[in-house]
Amino acid sequence: MGQLHAIEISPTLATAVLLLLAFLGGKVAQLFRLPSLTGQLIVGALLGPAALGLLSRELAGQGLQPITDLALMILAFTIGEKLEISVLRDGTRRILAILFGEALGAFVLAGLGTAGAAILLGTFASPGIAVAMGLVLGAIAIAGSPGATLVVTKELEDPGPLGRLVLALAAANDALAIMVFGLCLAIANATLGGQVSPLDMLLVPLLKTVGAVALGLLGGLLIDVVGGRFHNRSDVLIFGLAIIVGCGAAASALAVSPLLAGMAAGFAVVNRERRDTRIFRTLGDFAAPIYVLFFALAGSHVEIAAFAAGGAIGVAYIAGRFGGKIMGAAAAAPIGGMTLREGVRAGICLLPQAGVAVGFLVEMERQGALQEISAVAHPIALAGIVVAEVIGPAAARKVLAGGGCDRG
């Protein structure tokens, strides 16, 4: 263990070892009927700076950041493909009902639970700070992991109607989470002394969402119109990938969500009347090793200390998020014309959490007025992400493999 820390490993060799071991870890996980990404996450955690140290903090962070960015954009674009209007039209009522039910449940239970625990424990000097933290953590609790959902459904021969419903829900869920988080962050800033006007609280999240969607739609239109003129699949891949990555870079430069932009681009391509979907097919094989590295790198950020630092507030957050999503989806199921059992299963499938939530933590840490709550909220949310990414995909796979949605 100490030897790994002592040896200077080049980024190229570290990437090769990480890719190979994460791939093997995924295969081992599948032997136990677990999603491959669960094994990849565990391998990443073992090789990360908090364990064996094959990956240094610098390498796991900025060193391999381009791989993470590329994977997130490909995942987002691929999820956009699942938002085909003609397919989803019949399920709109179910999607909206479950979406708002699980999101509201997670926001309320995780937010109230963490704020209440912080007040009872006297974590902060005033209850107002605890409430501000509860708002931010409640918003983070809404976020899911469309990438994990996509990988789990791809590993099943037929995910069934529930799988198709959950894919659409996962994509819509993160779009909603981005808006709610922006609003709660602005309110928390105002509560703790930041200069944010009430108008900004409402307009900024809305404008950022609209901007990301508009950017993505433009990128998708370029891929479909220009990329459709190429006859060679390699040309389609190169052009499409350049636009997808460029779309993500432009979104980051404009301080809007790259994930939302990527999903909008995929949505634009798949919903064109005379569409060219070759880009989705060509991305499939290319993205496989990128996905393996992405989930392994996500696991490498695991800090055992994060679990200890979370304490009772962390338990309240994780229990509130899990319980809120499942009970919220179950409560909303009848509104969407679904049974209680179907609602519970849909809620379980939405438990995984990753990319967007990590982005929220980065954004929270950049807020000068929120340093006090960030010191407490960051390890709590990070622990929640780890638990959700280890338990969530396995639970989702079990539910999807067993069916559970009778309507197509």
Beta strands, then each sheet from edge to edge (+ up, - down):
end
